[in-house]
Amino acid sequence: MPTDPVGRFLTALDPEHREAVSGRPRAEQERLAAAWERELEADTALDSLDELSPPAAEAEAARRVIGSENDRDGTRE
């Protein structure tokens, strides 16, 4: 399992989004990974999920980050 934030973020993404994010510049990947880490730290509902299933909490946070990124860019998937 990756230990760097970008690697962990990419692992948490579904395969389609993982491929799309992997193709972005490293700085963009780092920005998204930082947003993902903030989402994991800030959301108390994810804390509860994390106790039950850490991978599920990480995947949910990743979906939220990608969703908010798409909203910001005006794209929807």
C-alpha positions as CSV (number, residue, x, y, z in Angstrom):
1,M,0.0,0.0,0.0
2,P,1.4,3.4,-0.9
3,T,2.4,5.7,2.0
4,D,2.6,9.0,0.2
5,P,-0.6,11.1,0.1
6,V,-0.9,11.1,-3.7
7,G,-0.4,7.3,-3.9
8,R,-3.0,6.8,-1.1
9,F,-5.4,9.1,-2.8
10,L,-5.0,7.3,-6.2
11,T,-5.6,4.0,-4.4
12,A,-8.8,5.3,-2.9
13,L,-10.2,6.4,-6.3
14,D,-12.3,4.1,-8.5
15,P,-10.4,2.9,-11.5
16,E,-11.9,5.4,-14.0
17,H,-11.0,8.4,-11.8
18,R,-7.6,6.9,-10.9
19,E,-6.7,6.8,-14.5
20,A,-7.9,10.4,-15.1
21,V,-6.1,11.8,-12.1
22,S,-2.9,9.9,-12.9
23,G,-2.8,11.7,-16.2
24,R,-2.8,15.1,-14.5
25,P,0.4,17.1,-13.6
26,R,2.0,16.1,-10.3
27,A,1.1,19.5,-8.7
28,E,-2.6,18.9,-9.5
29,Q,-2.4,15.4,-8.1
30,E,-0.8,16.8,-4.9
31,R,-3.5,19.5,-4.6
32,L,-6.3,16.9,-4.9
33,A,-4.5,14.6,-2.4
34,A,-4.3,17.5,0.1
35,A,-8.0,18.2,-0.4
36,W,-8.7,14.5,0.2
37,E,-6.7,14.5,3.4
38,R,-8.6,17.6,4.6
39,E,-11.9,15.8,3.8
40,L,-10.8,12.8,5.8
41,E,-9.7,15.0,8.8
42,A,-12.7,17.3,8.8
43,D,-15.8,15.1,8.3
44,T,-16.9,13.4,11.5
45,A,-19.2,11.0,9.6
46,L,-16.1,9.7,7.9
47,D,-14.5,9.1,11.3
48,S,-17.3,6.7,12.1
49,L,-17.0,5.0,8.8
50,D,-13.2,4.8,9.2
51,E,-13.7,2.8,12.4
52,L,-15.7,0.3,10.5
53,S,-13.8,0.3,7.2
54,P,-10.8,2.6,6.6
55,P,-10.8,1.8,2.8
56,A,-14.5,2.7,2.6
57,A,-13.9,6.1,4.4
58,E,-11.0,6.9,2.1
59,A,-13.0,6.0,-1.0
60,E,-15.9,8.1,0.1
61,A,-13.6,11.1,0.7
62,A,-12.1,10.6,-2.7
63,R,-15.5,10.6,-4.3
64,R,-16.3,13.8,-2.5
65,V,-13.1,15.5,-3.7
66,I,-13.6,14.5,-7.3
67,G,-17.3,15.5,-7.1
68,S,-16.4,18.9,-5.8
69,E,-13.7,19.3,-8.3
70,N,-16.1,18.5,-11.1
71,D,-18.6,21.0,-9.7
72,R,-15.9,23.6,-9.5
73,D,-14.9,23.0,-13.1
74,G,-18.5,22.8,-14.3
75,T,-18.2,19.2,-15.4
76,R,-20.4,16.4,-14.3
77,E,-19.8,12.6,-14.6
